[in-house]
């Protein structure tokens, strides 16, 4: 085994699985001029894959006249763990990945501005704002090693817990899963004991008592059966305690190797409007799992009024600390925060 293979052992597994997959596909694979492998971390039945990635792949295949085939590999089927995904795209282990920048803490610092508490209220305009801010500040810095196809956020993050969480004080002593560095910091500031882990690890962690609660959007809870493990669900009305950022990224060599007309197909299904639509579809995906949980007798807590003001006040130190940290790194946290809010307001108004 070479040094590179030791560093990335999932490369060999990926290659073996991809060859096997092409063999099964048979004639369908040979009919396409280009086969692109898209690797991601969630079950295929989850909102992101089902509502965004599958339709996106089908649209590209149709608009390319069948010359592009996109093979979808959910649940880390090509090997590795969710934090490995971005490097799999950079190194060409796969062609395209869908992942959270937050799975590699500190690596994509500017994306965190959209994860700050009570920043996002509607996923579509927030996703378009995310793309625009990335064009202004991230494409040649945070994302310089990949070809970015889409950037979006999910719908409002919900606290799913074994015991009801209504006030900030109810978080004291609770071991809580959060998806990223900034959300872990926020819940630590609010009194919980944050435990970072990718979403697919949450069901086992809840069932074994490793955590008492998890924060996730509704859309992913159905596939992960969260409502069967935590019967209390805390939301914040039209506000969003947090959201998480996503990236759909392509290996640069895979993109550059495409002929011009096929690059045009990829480009036509990338960018600002695609990002907004992806965020919209993911937020729409919240309705079904929430309705199913209600029908099953779940306890739905909606924080409002003075209770909401308490949460917002308690979250202010997290925002201030992030801005200060970014300023200290020379990344202009003050400007990033101001610009993100401006862009969200502009995109909400249009």
Secondary structure, DSSP 4 states (H G I P E B T S, - for coil): --HHHHHTTHHHHHHHHHHHHHHHHTHHHHH-SEEEEEEESS-TTSHIIIIIIHHHHHHHHHHTTTSEEEEEE-TTTTSS-GGGHHHHHHHTSSSEEEE-GGGSTTSSGGGGGGGSTT--S-HHHHHHHHHHHHHHHTTTTTTTTSEEEEEEE-S--EEEESS---SGGGGTT-EEEESSHHHHHHHHHTT-EEEE--GGGHHHHHHTTS-SEEEE-HHHHHHHTGGGT--EEEE-TTS-S---EEEEEE-HHHHHTS-HHHHHHHHHTSSHHHHHHHHHHHHHTHHHHHHHHHHTT-EEEE--HHHHHHHHHHHHHHHHHHHHHHHHTTS-HHHHHHHHHHHHHHHHH-
